[in-house]
């Protein structure tokens, strides 16, 4: 089991920035790939970003490339998502995900998921 808990969501104006964090626990958490997904009302869940266990390999969804940055701190057992130049279309519930394989995280079929945190961007 790899319990995940997201934090940092909230309300922000368009053009602003927000940083999400995901804390992971469990014995093998540092060896898991992790990622962020989001789901807006009436839309399918989509990949935001994913990173391998080392933090060296990152994947981004097309809609956030150049605006969002994923990073991880294995010493603190956290993965973060720095979001900049936020747009109203970034409004969604953001979920943290973890799995031993980064390709599985990217595919959206990760074994573990957090409960989600709401991000609302006002225009």
N, C-alpha and C positions, 0 to 999 in steps of 0.2 A: 504494500500500500504506500502511496505517495500523496498524502493529503496536501492540497494546494489551497491557499487563501490569497485572493487578490485584494489590493487596496489602492487608493489614490484617485478613484473616480470622482466625478462631480460635474459641476456646471462651469463652463468657460465660454468666453466670447470667441467668435470667429476670428481667426488670425492669432489666437493665443496658444499657449503651450500647457501641457499637462503630463505628469509622469505617473505611470502605473507601476506597481510592484507586485510580485507574486512570491510568497514565501512557501517553500517546500519543506516537508519533513519526511522522515523515513530513512532507513539505513543506507539505501543506495541512491539517494537523491542527486548526489553530485555527478553521477554517471548517466543521468537521463538527459536526453534532448528536451528542450522546452519551447513553448511557443505561445503566441497570442492569437486568438480568433475573436471575431465580433459578429453579432447578429442584431440587425435592426428590425423593427416591427414589419412583418410581412415579407421579409427577405430571408434568403438562405444564409446560414453561417458561412463566413469567409475567412480565409487565412489573412492575418495581419503581418505576422513575422514569426520566424522560428530560428532557433540557434542550437547547434550541436552541444554536446556535453562540455567541450573545451572552450566554447565561445568563439572559436576561430571561423566557423562556417555559419553564415546567416542567410536566411531566405526572407523575401518580402513580397507581400501582395502588390500588384501593379498600382493600385490606387493610393498606396502610402509610400512608395519609393521616393526617397529624397526628402521626406518629411518626418518619418518615424525612424527611430533607432532602437534596436533590441540589444540588450547587454545582460551579462550574468556575473554574479559574484559568488563563486562556489564556497568561499570562506564564510559568507553570510547566508548561504543557501537561498539566494534570491535571484530572480530574473526581472528585469525592468524594461519598460517600454517608454521611451521618451518621445512624446508626440508634439510636433511643432506645426505652425501654419495650419491650425485646425480649421476644418470646414464643417458646415452644418451636416453634410453627408457622412461625417465621421461619427455622428450620434448613433450610439448602439450600446448594447451590453457587451462588455469585453470579458473574455474568458481566458484563463491560463490553462495550458495543457502540458502534459509530460508523458514521455514514453522512452524506452531505451533507444529507439531508432528515430533519427531526425526525419527520415522519409515518411515514417508513419505519422509523425506530428504534422508534417506538411500536408499530408493527405487528409488530415482531419479525423483520423481514426485513433488518436492517442488513447492510451489505456486510462489515463487519469485526467480529471478536469476539476477546476475550481468552480465555485458557485456563481461567479461573475460579479462584475462591478459596472455600474451605469456611468456612461460618459455622455453628457449632453452639451452640444455646441450650439450656442445661440447666435443667430445671424443679425 
